């Protein structure tokens, strides 16, 4: 069985936000809701200072802290090792415990404006935005619908600096597996031992 994931190279990320825009466009997320964000920080001391960027999204943890606190059992491991939230079972609305349980703060409950252009919605936009109901907790799905169609996740495809490498952990011939087996990657908050499918190139 496949276990899809990413290797993210912070050295290559330029902070252009192409991945953020591509994700919002692909998934029709609501205003103010982003399934991927860019963390910015400065490193070094004047005059040798540089700005660094870290794309952060659901890491698709093998040990899911969000699922452990979900009272309705809405969170599970789906095909391909993607952490899935069942919208029909997500019932917590205003105070979902899963958002606080995620160590990376990447789960968000929908609230506020439903669309960017409320005065007019095409039939496609109306259907897309209605899927993101109030109170529903959502997050990155690695564009599972695109993977099923043989395509790359939208963020990976959009990245101009090729800072994101997509592949199958369980395929030893994949480029992702080769990079990881070479020992050049690290897990975010490795001390938590969450076995994430999304890892980062060592700095």
Protein Blocks (a to p, Z undefined) as FASTA:
>chain_A
ZZddddddfklpgolommmmmmmmmnopaehiafbdcddddedjdfbdcddddddddehi
ablfklmmmmnlpaccdehhiacddfklmmnlmmcfklmmpmnlpaccdehjfbfblmbc
cfklmmmmmmmcghiacddehhmmlmmnopacfklmmmmnlpaccddfklmkbmklmmmm
nopaccehklnonopabdcddZZ
